[in-house]
Amino acid sequence: MIKPIMHDSNFLTQKSMTATKNDQAVLADLRDTLTAHQAECVGMAANMIGIHKRIIICQMGILPVILVNPTIVKKSGPFTTKEGCLSLSGERTTTRYQQIEVSYQDQNFNPQRQQFSGWIAQIIQHEIDHCDGVLI
Ligand SMILES: CSCC[C@H](NC=O)C(=O)O
């Protein structure tokens, strides 16, 4: 189901909780909502649609990929950049890392560990920050 986008910074700065298999519906809602906003949005975290669970979705090429309970376990190559966010107005300067290694569960809740770099790594870092209540 397409959900409304949250803009309340009190809500968005709270930390999200560990997701479980009971949160399957959130995965579908994130897919539907990202698809509805794909012209202006490359990634979302569940709290952006009102759910404080650690679930993110990132546009990887044409494929939206879901990462459940993602954690950055390694990072290298810091750089400064500007980002926007569907939940905020304007762009803000932030520090990101070129390369990251992420442990997470996939959409079937199977454990995964994967390296990402460049633009996709940047989107994942932005969305994991959302899970921690950190806004750009
Ligand atoms: C560079 S990461 C930007 C991510 C942002 N989405 C919000 O969480 C967006 O503009 O899609």
The ligand as a Gaussian input file, in Angstrom:
#p B3LYP/6-31G(d) Opt

LIG

0 1
 C       21.870000      10.193000      -1.637000
 S       20.807000       9.337000      -0.685000
 C       19.298000      10.203000      -0.883000
 C       18.158000       9.441000      -0.332000
 C       16.866000      10.175000      -0.354000
 N       15.829000       9.416000       0.263000
 C       15.515000       9.595000       1.564000
 O       15.710000       8.820000       2.443000
 C       16.430000      10.432000      -1.788000
 O       16.628000      11.541000      -2.260000
 O       15.946000       9.530000      -2.425000

